[in-house]
Amino acid sequence: MSVSQTKFDTAIWNIVANIRPGRVMGYGEVARAAGFPRHARMVSKAMSRSEIALPWYRVVRSNRTLAFEVGSDAYNEQKRLLAKEGVQIIKGKVVALELDEGVDLDKLLWGPPDN
C-alpha cells in the first residue's frame, strides 16, 4: 500500500469509527471530514481495507438513502443495524436521531480549521 493510500485509509477509518450511534454521514461528508474532499467514491473501498470492524452501516448516500440496492441482503442488514440504533427510514430516506445541542456542524462536516 502506498503512503498516500495509507494516509487516506487511516483518515477515513478514523472518521467512520467515530460516527456516533444513531448518526449517519454521507460518503462525501466522510471524505470531506477526513480532509479529502471530492473523494467520496473511494470511501467504501477504504472502509473495506480496514482490519478492524467499522460501523459501515452508518455511512449512507448523499441523498440519505441506504447504500445498497433496495431489498438486497446488504440493504436489509444496513436497515436493521440502523434501526437498532434508533435511526428511522421514512419513504426510503434515513432520519437520524436529533443532534446534541452544542454540536458544531461545520467542524463535524469540514473538520477543524487549518492554521
Steps between C-alpha positions, in 0.01 A plus 500: 500500500636843409560770759222717356252210503595417859448865598162509323383168644604590853318833481183332368512227766537764772193694383281191450607348833390819674151533351291475812218248536175633356685732262584463133732671254501498122803370310589855394466627856739230618751590229479873580527444876809284439660781301442349157216691335388363163609146592159363600522210256813373672350487851337157479818345358702647787247366750530153346877503560463558875622214718274613784122493487359840407139612536465491120123509522513861626627616160223575251458662160501878472123498443461322836395166355661173600815408313374179341234382257155494661413150617855362483650320798743789557213753486298302752803465731579871484135584570489254793819632660392863468153422640667334799662839572173691465549625146180502297451450128205707378402481133840349426694780672711468814384714791772502766452583865489867593844658534624587845488869582834670466622285211693714253375376162775680309766324706319167466466525122817688405737409780703741709619820330850497354735731685 
